[in-house]
């Protein structure tokens, strides 16, 4: 078990939470409609590139946490 300063841990948690919230926002996309054979239906427009970058940001934050807090 490692000991870490509370402010250091809180800063890492805040960074992870900020990046995670951005990912959720990108995944939620923008509400729109789409045409099907049955007519107009609700849909969500999602920017695939933005999802890719936001997911990488979360992954990076997790790697940073692992490298800094995973050591004793």
Beta strands, then each sheet from edge to edge (+ up, - down):
strand 1: 30-36
strand 2: 39-45
sheet 1: 1+ 2-
end
